[in-house]
Amino acid sequence: MIADWNWFFSSLSQSAAAIVGIFGAFIITKIFSNQTAFSEKTAKLNNYLIEAKKIADDAKSYNMEWHNKHYNDGEYRKFHDFLDEHFPANESMEKITNQILEDFIDKSDFSRYSEKEEIKKELIYIASKVCETNVTAREEQEASDRADEIFKDTPIFKLLGGSETLSAMRNYNAFANGNSRSLYSTYDPIYKTNWDEVTKEREGLERSYLVAKHHARLVADLLQSTEGNPESPRQLSTALALVLCIFFIGVIYPLSFMPATHAPEISFTLETVLLHILSFKGALLSVISTAFTVIVLIFYRTHSGMKYPPKKLDELTKLKNAKSYCTYFKYIKDDDF
């Protein structure tokens, strides 16, 4: 009868040890495999963040503010002509409605990289300065007319030829004023535009956008592969816990009854537990149990630690949109490339 119990405990512990060994080896192999994949993806994640900063810095190196000023300068000059043609001698900004500004912008060839509201502000500034100039010109003309009336009553007027002299003076003033029209702007005047340089800035920015667009595709692919932390599945955590339970229940606990001198009695009293632990057999089993538990905890910690930092994933999520790399990218339409 005692031999049967020894055989039972021996067979049970051997079978459980085999199960623990097989599944433990599989789990450990899987964890190592996941660790390799996790390391590769983590390296990619960091590289993509660094590469994104490089692309952003390259895009910002192109002076698009300078480009827009030179590109739009000709259109702003045309707006002066537009006001002279459609609103001659206009003194009121109320006549320059928002719709008039919108229509002028739509029909003109302003830089695609300019903010529409910024263009409108510049047009409003030009229109207001033209209105102020017209008011000043009218007041000066009225003052000149009054002076002429006073001048007519003086002896000098008759001495110099009367109305012919006055007419010649008026023609000269009209000629001088007509050839000295002021051009208004909120920035320093542009006397000459180097169109090769303007084109170079624009083409450089657009090349940078194409690089950002490709990088955004790579980022999207990486994010898809990291979704849900696939290298740290909950199933492996459960499997490690089950292996540890099988080891204690199926291997260590049966061995504590061997060699069996009588039919086993299940007891969990403090006296019984201390009796087993403080024995030589109990000490050996305790050392083995502690070592195995530590090994399982090490692999569990490794497994549970393979999770991607949420902060970096949030940064990558923003980089899925190529237009987030540079403020000027938002003006580019994907259909253009």
Secondary structure, 3 states (H helix, E strand, C coil): CHHHHHHHHHHHHHHHHHHHHHHHHHHHHHHHHHHHHHHHHHHHHHHHHHHHHHHHHHHHCCCHHHHHHHHHHHHHHHHHHHHHHHCCCCCCHHHCCHHHHHHHHHHCCCCCCCCHHHHHHHHHHHHHHHHHHHHHHHHHHHHHHHHHHHHHCCHHHHHCCCHHHHHHHHHHHHHHHHCCCCCCCCCCCCCCCCHHHHHHHHHHHHHHHHHHHHHHHHHHHHHHHHCCCCCCCHHHHHHHHHHHHHHHHHHHHHHCCCCCCCCCCCCCCHHHHHHHHCCHHHHHHHHHHHHHHHHHHHHHHHHHCCCCCHHHHHHHHHHCCHHHCCHHHHHCCHHHC
